[in-house]
Amino acid sequence: MTITLKDFQAFAQERMGYAIANPEQFRDRFKDVMDYAVANETSMDADANTYLNNLLDTIATMFENGLKDVEDSPNKRQMVRAIAGTRRKHHRSQDLLKRLGMPYPIQRPLVEAARSIFLEAHQSILDLLWDAAQQPQSGVAQFATLGLLYWTVDELTAAFYLAERRYTTQAYNHLRTVHDLLDKAELFFHHPELAEVWGGGDKQTIIKELSPGAIRKKLGKPKFDPVYGFFTELGTHGTFEALRKRVTQTGKKDGRTQVAMRIGGTPWEGEVDTVIACCIMTVLSTLITIGQIYATRLLAGEVIAILRSRFESKIAFLQEYFVDPRLKAGIDVSALTEGYKKVLLMLEEMEKVIEPSAAATATSG
């Protein structure tokens, strides 16, 4: 149900009229209006939102003028904070938590398209893990591998949920964890004896032998993973680059730069687009790893068909929402097109691994 300007005016004017006639009730009636606006933010049309903003600005200005010459005190500071809240420069914890649980009010085609691709791949992860789990797990390594891969499901769910709601820094945290889990699962698959080290109590040995860099080295991968590094820089390690993406310059006053510290998610579409694309890439990386590790437990034809379908959807998504717009803008897209080639090579390698494994299993049976 859409709340129109007329609807909101009727609600607000009734309460503010009463508040003006009964000043002792002003705070409670004004709170009624604010609570109504917050609860119905996604349902209010543009005119209703404009009316709300004008009402808030008028009231805030009135109080600001009245407080200018008032001596500093806890009560004055409470009022100043309340005024800042009406201008959305200060926040209430309950509102932040409530909004995190709500769909983002502005739907965008890129996010809508990404959701279906993500969910298809995510469901495929659940399906393949279910198949793999139907056979007994023998030993610490198999138990650990299956547990780590199931763990990725929650991390991927949280990452995409946060990305949709513009919590990009937090989404990168979860994507980084997925990469950690995938590398460990792959390591224990190839080197099951290291699962015993991981499950042991020697913390120093665990740190030395199973740090992210040490794991990649044991897997024959470069010690530095640029994707993992990207997620770490923007999500986990509190870097200056990550902070820059949470701050915006708002102007200058008395020769000094003024900035706003962003909370409640990023306002920049480009940042959201990037983390959404990273969610798509990571969910597909997870699917690949599961296909490789459980090649002998899965149906080769089904796995290859799933991977083909999911990768084709990913490439079409990237082409429409990233490559084509950048080509039109004259931006170099060679990095993305090279990424396409790597994706196809990965799929070809997967087919080489899965088909012989399945054939060997069938022969031995």
C-alpha positions as CSV (number, residue, x, y, z in Angstrom):
1,M,0.0,0.0,0.0
2,T,1.4,3.4,-1.0
3,I,1.2,6.2,1.4
4,T,0.4,9.4,-0.5
5,L,1.1,13.0,0.4
6,K,-2.5,13.4,1.4
7,D,-2.3,10.4,3.7
8,F,0.8,11.5,5.4
9,Q,-0.3,15.2,5.8
10,A,-3.5,14.0,7.5
11,F,-1.5,11.9,9.9
12,A,1.2,14.5,10.7
13,Q,-1.1,17.6,10.8
14,E,-3.4,16.0,13.3
15,R,-0.6,15.2,15.7
16,M,1.5,18.4,15.2
17,G,-1.7,20.5,15.6
18,Y,-2.3,18.9,18.9
19,A,1.3,19.3,19.9
20,I,1.3,23.1,19.2
21,A,-1.9,23.5,21.2
22,N,-0.4,21.4,24.0
23,P,3.4,22.1,24.2
24,E,3.9,19.6,27.0
25,Q,2.9,16.9,24.5
26,F,5.1,18.1,21.7
27,R,7.9,15.5,22.1
28,D,5.5,12.6,22.2
29,R,3.4,13.7,19.2
30,F,6.5,14.5,17.2
31,K,7.8,11.1,18.0
32,D,4.6,9.6,16.7
33,V,5.2,11.3,13.4
34,M,8.8,10.1,13.2
35,D,8.0,6.5,14.2
36,Y,5.3,6.4,11.5
37,A,7.7,7.8,8.9
38,V,10.4,5.3,9.8
39,A,8.0,2.3,9.8
40,N,6.5,3.3,6.4
41,E,9.6,4.7,4.7
42,T,9.5,2.2,1.8
43,S,5.7,2.8,1.2
44,M,5.7,6.6,1.1
45,D,5.6,8.2,-2.3
46,A,8.0,11.0,-3.4
47,D,5.6,13.8,-2.5
48,A,5.1,12.4,1.0
49,N,8.8,12.0,1.5
50,T,9.4,15.6,0.4
51,Y,6.7,16.8,2.8
52,L,8.4,14.9,5.6
53,N,11.8,16.4,4.8
54,N,10.4,19.9,4.8
55,L,8.6,19.3,8.1
56,L,11.7,18.0,9.7
57,D,13.8,20.9,8.5
58,T,11.3,23.5,9.7
59,I,11.1,22.0,13.2
60,A,14.9,21.5,13.4
61,T,15.5,25.1,12.4
62,M,13.1,26.4,15.0
63,F,14.8,24.4,17.7
64,E,18.3,25.3,16.6
65,N,17.5,29.0,16.8
66,G,16.0,28.6,20.2
67,L,19.0,26.7,21.5
68,K,21.7,29.1,20.2
69,D,22.1,31.1,23.4
70,V,21.3,28.3,25.9
71,E,24.1,27.3,28.2
72,D,25.7,23.9,27.5
73,S,24.2,21.1,29.5
74,P,23.2,17.4,29.2
75,N,19.6,18.5,28.3
76,K,20.9,20.9,25.5
77,R,23.1,18.2,24.1
78,Q,20.2,15.7,24.1
79,M,18.1,18.3,22.1
80,V,21.0,18.9,19.7
81,R,21.3,15.2,19.0
82,A,17.5,15.0,18.5
83,I,17.6,17.8,16.0
84,A,20.5,16.1,14.1
85,G,18.4,12.9,14.1
86,T,15.5,14.8,12.3
87,R,18.1,15.7,9.6
88,R,19.4,12.2,9.4
89,K,22.8,13.2,10.6
90,H,22.5,11.3,13.9
91,H,20.9,7.8,14.2
92,R,19.0,5.6,16.6
93,S,20.3,2.1,17.1
94,Q,16.9,0.5,16.9
95,D,16.3,2.1,13.4
96,L,19.6,0.8,12.1
97,L,18.8,-2.7,13.3
98,K,15.3,-2.5,11.9
99,R,16.4,-1.3,8.5
100,L,19.0,-4.0,8.2
101,G,16.1,-6.5,8.4
102,M,14.1,-4.7,5.7
103,P,14.5,-5.0,1.9
104,Y,16.3,-2.0,0.4
105,P,13.7,0.5,-0.6
106,I,15.1,1.3,-4.0
107,Q,15.2,-1.8,-6.3
108,R,17.8,-1.8,-9.1
109,P,17.9,-4.1,-12.1
110,L,21.5,-5.2,-11.5
111,V,20.7,-6.4,-8.0
112,E,17.6,-8.1,-9.1
113,A,19.4,-9.9,-11.9
114,A,22.3,-10.9,-9.6
115,R,19.9,-12.3,-7.0
116,S,18.5,-15.0,-9.3
117,I,22.0,-16.0,-10.5
118,F,23.3,-16.1,-6.9
119,L,20.3,-18.2,-5.7
120,E,20.6,-20.7,-8.5
121,A,24.3,-21.3,-7.7
122,H,23.7,-21.3,-4.0
123,Q,21.0,-23.9,-4.4
124,S,23.3,-26.0,-6.5
125,I,25.9,-25.9,-3.7
126,L,23.2,-27.2,-1.3
127,D,22.2,-29.9,-3.7
128,L,25.7,-31.2,-4.4
129,L,26.7,-31.1,-0.7
130,W,23.5,-33.1,0.1
131,D,24.6,-35.8,-2.5
132,A,28.1,-35.8,-1.1
133,A,26.9,-36.2,2.5
134,Q,24.9,-39.3,1.7
135,Q,28.0,-41.4,1.9
136,P,29.8,-42.0,5.2
137,Q,32.6,-39.6,6.2
138,S,35.7,-41.4,7.3
139,G,38.3,-39.8,9.4
140,V,39.0,-36.3,10.6
141,A,39.9,-34.9,7.1
142,Q,36.6,-36.0,5.5
143,F,34.6,-34.7,8.5
144,A,36.5,-31.4,8.4
145,T,36.1,-31.0,4.6
146,L,32.4,-31.5,4.6
147,G,31.9,-29.2,7.6
148,L,34.0,-26.4,6.1
149,L,32.1,-26.6,2.8
150,Y,28.7,-26.5,4.6
151,W,30.0,-23.5,6.5
152,T,30.4,-21.6,3.3
153,V,26.7,-21.7,2.8
154,D,26.0,-19.4,5.8
155,E,28.9,-17.1,4.8
156,L,27.6,-16.7,1.3
157,T,24.1,-16.1,2.5
158,A,25.2,-13.4,4.9
159,A,27.5,-11.8,2.3
160,F,24.7,-11.4,-0.3
161,Y,22.1,-10.3,2.2
162,L,24.5,-7.5,3.4
163,A,25.5,-6.6,-0.1
164,E,21.9,-6.1,-1.2
165,R,21.4,-3.8,1.8
166,R,24.6,-1.8,0.9
167,Y,26.7,-3.1,3.8
168,T,29.7,-3.6,1.6
169,T,32.5,-3.7,4.2
170,Q,30.7,-6.4,6.1
171,A,29.9,-8.4,3.0
172,Y,33.6,-8.5,2.1
173,N,34.3,-9.9,5.5
174,H,32.1,-12.9,4.8
175,L,33.5,-13.4,1.3
176,R,37.0,-13.5,2.6
177,T,35.9,-16.2,5.1
178,V,34.6,-18.2,2.2
179,H,38.0,-18.2,0.5
180,D,39.6,-19.3,3.8
181,L,37.2,-22.2,4.1
182,L,37.6,-23.3,0.5
183,D,41.4,-23.4,0.7
184,K,41.2,-25.4,3.9
185,A,38.7,-27.8,2.4
186,E,40.9,-28.3,-0.7
187,L,44.0,-28.7,1.5
188,F,42.5,-31.4,3.7
189,F,41.2,-33.2,0.6
190,H,44.7,-33.4,-0.9
191,H,46.6,-33.6,2.4
192,P,44.3,-35.3,5.0
193,E,47.1,-35.6,7.5
194,L,47.0,-31.8,7.9
195,A,43.4,-32.0,9.2
196,E,44.9,-33.8,12.3
197,V,47.3,-30.8,12.8
198,W,44.3,-28.4,12.4
199,G,42.3,-30.3,15.0
200,G,45.2,-30.6,17.4
201,G,46.1,-28.3,20.3
202,D,49.4,-27.0,19.1
203,K,48.5,-23.4,18.3
204,Q,51.9,-22.4,17.2
205,T,52.1,-25.3,14.7
206,I,48.6,-24.5,13.4
207,I,49.5,-20.8,12.8
208,K,52.8,-21.8,11.1
209,E,51.4,-24.6,8.9
210,L,47.9,-23.5,8.3
211,S,48.0,-19.7,7.8
212,P,46.3,-18.6,4.6
213,G,49.6,-18.0,2.8
214,A,51.0,-21.4,4.0
215,I,47.9,-23.2,2.8
216,R,48.1,-21.6,-0.6
217,K,51.8,-22.6,-0.9
218,K,51.0,-26.2,0.0
219,L,48.3,-26.2,-2.7
220,G,50.8,-25.0,-5.2
221,K,49.1,-21.6,-5.5
222,P,50.8,-18.2,-5.4
223,K,51.4,-17.1,-1.8
224,F,49.6,-13.8,-2.5
225,D,46.0,-14.1,-3.8
226,P,44.9,-10.8,-5.2
227,V,41.2,-11.5,-4.7
228,Y,41.7,-12.6,-1.1
229,G,43.8,-9.5,-0.6
230,F,41.1,-7.3,-2.1
231,F,38.5,-8.7,0.4
232,T,40.9,-8.3,3.2
233,E,41.7,-4.7,2.4
234,L,38.1,-3.6,2.0
235,G,36.5,-5.8,4.7
236,T,38.7,-7.3,7.4
237,H,41.8,-5.3,8.3
238,G,40.5,-1.8,8.9
239,T,42.7,-0.3,6.2
240,F,42.9,3.3,5.1
241,E,41.5,2.4,1.7
242,A,38.5,0.8,3.4
243,L,37.9,3.8,5.5
244,R,38.1,6.1,2.5
245,K,35.1,4.3,1.1
246,R,33.1,5.0,4.2
247,V,33.8,8.8,4.2
248,T,32.6,11.5,1.9
249,Q,33.5,15.2,1.7
250,T,30.5,17.4,2.3
251,G,32.1,20.8,1.8
252,K,34.2,23.4,3.5
253,K,33.5,25.7,6.5
254,D,35.9,28.4,7.7
255,G,38.6,27.0,5.5
256,R,38.4,23.5,6.9
257,T,37.2,20.4,5.0
258,Q,34.0,18.8,6.3
259,V,33.4,15.1,5.9
260,A,30.6,12.7,6.7
261,M,31.3,9.2,8.3
262,R,28.9,6.8,6.7
263,I,27.0,4.2,8.7
264,G,24.1,2.1,7.8
265,G,25.5,1.1,4.4
266,T,27.3,2.8,1.5
267,P,25.3,5.4,-0.6
268,W,27.4,4.7,-3.7
269,E,25.9,2.5,-6.4
270,G,29.4,1.5,-7.8
271,E,30.5,0.1,-4.5
272,V,27.3,-2.0,-4.3
273,D,27.7,-3.2,-7.8
274,T,31.3,-4.4,-7.1
275,V,30.5,-6.4,-4.0
276,I,27.5,-7.9,-5.7
277,A,29.7,-9.1,-8.6
278,C,32.2,-10.5,-6.0
279,C,29.3,-12.5,-4.4
280,I,28.5,-14.0,-7.8
281,M,32.2,-14.9,-8.4
282,T,32.6,-16.4,-4.9
283,V,29.5,-18.5,-5.0
284,L,30.7,-20.0,-8.3
285,S,34.2,-20.6,-6.9
286,T,32.5,-22.5,-4.1
287,L,30.6,-24.6,-6.6
288,I,33.8,-25.4,-8.5
289,T,35.6,-26.5,-5.4
290,I,32.7,-28.8,-4.4
291,G,32.7,-30.4,-7.8
292,Q,36.4,-31.0,-7.7
293,I,36.5,-32.4,-4.2
294,Y,33.5,-34.7,-4.5
295,A,34.0,-35.7,-8.1
296,T,33.8,-39.4,-7.2
297,R,30.6,-38.9,-5.2
298,L,28.6,-36.9,-7.7
299,L,27.2,-37.6,-11.1
300,A,29.7,-36.2,-13.6
301,G,27.1,-35.3,-16.3
302,E,25.0,-33.4,-13.8
303,V,27.9,-31.5,-12.2
304,I,29.2,-30.4,-15.6
305,A,25.7,-29.3,-16.8
306,I,25.2,-27.3,-13.6
307,L,28.6,-25.6,-13.9
308,R,28.1,-24.8,-17.6
309,S,24.7,-23.3,-16.9
310,R,25.8,-21.3,-13.9
311,F,28.9,-19.9,-15.7
312,E,26.9,-19.0,-18.8
313,S,24.5,-17.0,-16.5
314,K,27.5,-15.3,-14.8
315,I,29.1,-14.3,-18.1
316,A,25.8,-13.0,-19.5
317,F,25.3,-11.0,-16.3
318,L,28.8,-9.5,-16.4
319,Q,28.4,-8.7,-20.1
320,E,25.2,-6.8,-19.6
321,Y,25.9,-5.0,-16.4
322,F,29.6,-4.4,-16.5
323,V,31.2,-4.9,-19.9
324,D,28.7,-3.3,-22.2
325,P,28.2,-0.1,-20.1
326,R,32.0,0.3,-19.8
327,L,32.5,-0.2,-23.5
328,K,30.0,2.5,-24.2
329,A,31.8,4.8,-21.8
330,G,35.1,4.1,-23.5
331,I,36.5,2.2,-20.5
332,D,39.0,-0.6,-21.0
333,V,37.4,-4.0,-20.2
334,S,40.3,-6.2,-21.0
335,A,40.5,-7.3,-17.4
336,L,36.9,-8.6,-17.5
337,T,37.2,-10.3,-20.8
338,E,40.4,-12.0,-19.6
339,G,38.4,-13.1,-16.7
340,Y,35.9,-14.8,-19.1
341,K,38.7,-16.8,-20.6
342,K,40.0,-17.9,-17.2
343,V,36.4,-19.0,-16.2
344,L,36.2,-21.1,-19.3
345,L,39.6,-22.6,-18.7
346,M,38.6,-23.4,-15.2
347,L,35.5,-25.2,-16.5
348,E,37.5,-27.2,-19.0
349,E,39.9,-28.2,-16.2
350,M,36.9,-29.3,-14.1
351,E,35.6,-31.5,-17.0
352,K,39.0,-33.1,-17.2
353,V,39.0,-33.9,-13.5
354,I,35.4,-35.0,-13.1
355,E,34.9,-37.2,-16.1
356,P,37.9,-39.5,-15.5
357,S,37.1,-39.7,-11.8
358,A,33.5,-40.8,-12.6
359,A,34.7,-43.3,-15.2
360,A,37.2,-44.8,-12.7
361,T,34.4,-45.1,-10.1
362,A,32.1,-46.8,-12.6
363,T,34.8,-49.3,-13.7
364,S,35.7,-50.2,-10.1
365,G,32.0,-50.7,-9.3
